[in-house]
């Protein structure tokens, strides 16, 4: 096989590996951001006097978004 073609294939494989790794990093960061947003939302709810029950028993507190609309 021509040396130039081999080099191009090697570069393509390297780029593919890099793209896969970047995709995995983005996935991990998205999960972490999601957890952070969830934590902030829970803290804001507690600050506004709408505690979220941790035990899952009893009546669930009414939940509203930042505009005050229930969800």
Order of alpha helices (4+ residues) and beta strands (2+ residues): alpha
